[in-house]
Amino acid sequence: MDLISFQPTDEETAFITLAKTLAEEVLRPAARSSEEERQAAREWTIKANELGFAALELPERWGGMEMTLISQAQILEALSNGDLALVQGLPGPGDAASFMRLAPENQAFAAYRRTGEGGQWPTVAFLNACDPGVSQSINITGASFENGYVIKGISRPVKMAAFAAYLLLAAPGPDGKTRLFWLDKEQTRWRAIPGDYRLGLLASGWARVQFDDLTVTKDAVVAEGRDADRLLSRALARLRVLEAAKEVGLMTAALSYATEYTATRRAFGQELAKFQGVSFQMADMAVAVQAARLLVWRAASALDREEPEAPGLSLDALSRAHRSLRLVTDSAVQLLGGHGYVQDHPVEKWMRDAAAQIALNGGEQDLLLRRGEQLLTEERETVS
């Protein structure tokens, strides 16, 4: 077996270093005000666009960075160490960038590509109504004219839907086959319905998407049937790794903060970190962070190398990241005692952001179930 290198290039190393600087100097200080205003800080969005952070996944022929997943994982970890909500609230192609990278010549994306040629990419929200683990009611039927569709229903809360100019929708069509739709808000008039989402990630533009008997033509279809299934599956594997990397960044921040706190606060004549119960808990947190990070890197490398087991590894990575994120952020709050629940310390926000992140991306049990079904399918195919 070939040795796997997680070492980024010199250019990518410079990006990671820059991401760490932005996390410390821009994202962390802006976290509270951005949460209150329910949108990403302007200073962050301007810098991110100028430096290319919104285009890490976009194809190079579009003017994007087209970085490897392993490098993107390390960059997103560094940024999310500053504030996950601001990373999730970054305007631009968002999750749709993975679809654009995999299908750069698709005509449905042509107008968007031209719009972004100047470096300012309009915001796109991605709604996966094919996800069996998420409750939502989106119904697609055939239109009265040839090759058209009618979309109606309302979705679960979707990241960046409140600010999006475009929507990438994955949903089963009237024949049960998957369709991927590209919807321009000005032309199709789908509606974003913001809600009072108090949990976390409040700067990431959560909103439900409502379709009132929206009629779309065949031109809005990115892919359908097996082509749509293949594109959706490949893009989701990439997105799982990127989301897991962001979660590693958040849990690293929580671990670092709790470590510093327990090392400098004293009780009964000694530092909190020297108490056996505290040190054991800190060790568990550190192991959880490192385990999640290594699984993310392994999955990212496998996808970069197009290894057959890569989709399964992406499920492993996100499932473990969810579990580690919940453990580390909850533990950080506990280690601060009563201080953990007040806004004088960031850990209470990080715990809320963690809960929202897991809810937005499917719980660990759902991911494990899918992984188990995948392994069983592979085993049956091997036996037959």
Residue pairs with C-beta under 8 A, 6 or more apart in sequence:
4 298
4 301
6 70
6 74
6 297
6 301
8 15
8 16
8 70
8 71
8 74
9 71
12 67
12 68
12 71
12 74
12 75
15 67
15 71
15 75
16 71
16 74
16 75
16 78
18 51
19 53
19 75
19 76
19 78
19 79
20 78
20 81
22 44
22 47
22 48
22 51
22 79
22 82
23 78
23 79
23 80
23 81
23 82
23 83
23 249
24 82
26 41
26 43
26 44
26 47
26 82
27 41
27 44
27 79
27 82
27 83
27 86
27 87
28 82
28 83
28 346
30 41
30 43
30 44
30 83
30 86
31 82
31 83
31 85
31 86
31 346
31 349
32 343
32 349
33 41
34 40
34 41
34 44
34 83
34 85
34 86
34 89
34 202
34 203
35 85
35 202
35 203
35 349
37 203
38 202
38 203
38 205
39 89
39 163
39 203
39 205
40 85
40 86
40 89
40 90
40 91
40 203
40 204
41 86
41 203
44 86
44 90
45 90
45 91
47 53
48 54
48 90
48 92
49 91
49 92
49 119
49 120
49 121
52 64
52 65
53 75
53 79
53 90
54 90
54 91
54 92
54 93
54 121
55 62
55 63
55 64
55 65
55 92
55 93
55 97
55 121
56 64
56 65
56 67
56 72
56 75
56 76
56 97
57 64
57 65
57 66
57 67
57 72
57 93
57 97
57 98
57 100
57 101
57 238
57 242
58 64
58 65
58 66
58 93
58 97
58 100
58 101
58 121
59 66
59 100
59 101
59 104
60 66
61 104
62 100
62 104
62 113
62 116
63 116
63 117
63 119
64 97
64 101
66 101
67 75
68 300
68 304
69 238
69 241
69 242
69 300
69 301
69 303
69 304
70 297
70 300
70 301
70 304
72 242
72 245
72 300
73 241
73 242
73 244
73 245
73 248
73 296
73 297
73 300
74 245
76 87
76 242
76 245
76 246
76 249
77 245
77 246
77 248
77 249
77 252
77 293
77 296
78 249
79 87
79 246
79 249
80 87
80 245
80 246
80 247
80 248
80 249
80 250
80 253
81 249
81 250
81 252
81 253
81 256
82 249
82 253
83 203
84 201
84 246
84 247
84 249
84 250
84 350
84 353
84 357
85 200
85 201
85 202
85 203
85 204
85 353
86 203
87 246
87 249
88 159
88 160
88 201
88 203
88 204
88 246
88 357
89 160
89 201
89 203
89 204
89 205
91 121
91 122
91 123
91 160
91 163
92 121
92 122
92 123
92 124
93 100
93 112
93 116
93 121
93 123
93 124
94 123
94 124
94 125
94 126
94 159
94 160
95 124
95 125
95 126
95 159
95 168
95 235
95 239
96 124
96 125
96 126
96 166
96 168
98 235
98 238
98 239
98 242
99 109
99 126
99 168
99 180
99 222
99 231
99 235
100 106
100 109
100 112
100 113
101 238
102 231
102 234
102 235
102 238
103 109
103 222
103 223
103 231
106 222
106 223
108 182
108 219
108 220
108 221
108 222
109 182
109 222
111 184
112 121
112 122
112 124
112 166
112 182
115 121
115 122
116 122
122 165
122 166
123 160
123 163
123 164
123 165
123 166
123 205
124 160
124 164
124 165
124 166
124 167
124 168
125 158
125 159
125 160
125 161
125 164
125 166
125 167
125 168
125 192
125 205
125 209
126 158
126 159
126 167
126 168
126 170
127 138
127 155
127 158
127 161
127 167
127 168
127 169
127 170
127 171
127 209
128 134
128 170
128 232
128 236
129 136
129 138
129 155
129 169
129 170
129 171
129 172
130 170
130 171
130 172
130 178
130 232
131 362
133 362
133 363
133 366
133 370
134 156
134 362
135 156
136 153
136 154
136 155
136 156
137 153
137 154
138 151
138 152
138 153
138 154
138 155
138 169
138 171
138 211
139 151
139 152
139 153
140 149
140 150
140 151
140 171
140 172
140 173
140 174
140 179
141 149
141 150
141 152
141 174
142 148
142 149
142 150
142 174
143 149
143 150
143 215
143 216
147 217
147 218
148 215
148 216
148 217
148 218
149 173
149 174
149 179
149 181
149 215
149 216
149 220
150 213
150 214
150 215
150 216
151 169
151 171
151 181
151 190
151 211
151 213
151 214
151 215
151 216
152 211
152 212
152 213
152 214
153 210
153 211
154 193
154 208
154 209
154 210
154 211
155 161
155 208
155 209
155 210
156 208
157 195
157 197
157 206
157 207
157 208
157 360
158 206
158 207
158 208
158 209
159 201
159 204
159 205
159 206
159 360
160 204
160 205
161 167
161 192
161 205
161 206
161 207
161 208
161 209
162 192
162 194
162 205
162 206
162 207
163 205
164 185
164 192
164 205
165 184
165 185
165 186
166 182
166 183
166 184
166 185
167 181
167 182
167 183
167 185
167 190
167 209
168 180
168 181
168 182
168 183
168 222
169 179
169 180
169 181
169 183
170 178
170 179
170 180
170 181
170 228
170 232
171 178
171 179
171 181
172 178
172 179
173 179
173 224
177 224
177 225
177 228
178 224
178 225
178 228
178 229
178 232
179 221
179 223
179 224
179 228
180 221
180 222
180 223
180 224
180 228
180 231
180 232
181 216
181 220
181 221
181 222
182 220
182 221
182 222
183 190
183 214
183 216
183 220
188 214
188 216
188 220
189 214
190 209
190 210
190 211
190 214
191 209
191 210
191 211
191 212
192 207
192 208
192 209
192 210
193 207
193 208
193 209
193 210
194 206
194 207
195 206
195 207
195 208
197 206
197 356
199 352
199 355
199 356
199 359
200 349
200 351
200 352
200 353
200 354
200 355
200 356
200 357
201 353
201 356
201 357
201 360
222 228
222 231
223 231
233 311
234 311
236 314
237 303
237 310
237 311
237 314
238 303
238 314
240 299
240 314
240 315
240 317
240 318
240 361
241 296
241 299
241 300
241 303
241 314
241 317
241 318
243 318
243 321
243 357
243 361
244 292
244 295
244 296
244 299
244 314
244 317
244 318
244 320
244 321
245 296
245 300
246 357
247 292
247 318
247 321
247 322
247 324
247 325
247 354
247 357
248 289
248 292
248 293
248 296
248 321
248 324
250 325
250 329
250 350
250 353
250 354
250 357
251 285
251 288
251 289
251 292
251 321
251 324
251 325
251 328
251 329
251 354
252 289
253 346
253 350
254 285
254 328
254 329
254 331
254 332
254 347
254 350
254 351
255 282
255 285
255 286
255 289
255 328
255 332
257 332
257 345
257 346
257 347
258 282
258 285
258 331
258 332
258 335
258 336
258 347
259 273
259 282
261 272
261 335
261 336
261 345
262 271
262 272
262 273
262 278
262 282
262 335
263 271
263 272
263 273
264 271
265 271
265 272
266 272
267 275
272 278
272 335
273 279
273 282
278 335
281 331
281 334
281 335
282 335
284 327
284 331
285 327
285 328
285 331
285 332
288 323
288 324
288 327
288 328
289 324
289 328
291 320
291 324
292 317
292 320
292 321
292 324
292 325
295 313
295 316
295 317
295 320
295 321
296 317
296 321
298 313
298 317
299 310
299 313
299 314
299 316
299 317
300 317
302 309
302 310
302 313
303 310
303 313
303 314
307 313
311 374
312 371
312 374
312 375
315 367
315 368
315 370
315 371
315 374
316 371
318 361
318 362
318 367
319 364
319 367
319 368
319 371
320 364
322 358
322 361
322 363
322 364
322 367
323 364
325 354
325 357
325 358
326 354
326 355
326 358
326 364
329 347
329 350
329 351
329 353
329 354
330 351
332 340
332 347
332 350
332 351
333 340
333 341
333 347
333 348
333 351
334 340
336 345
336 347
339 345
340 347
340 348
340 351
341 348
342 348
343 349
358 364
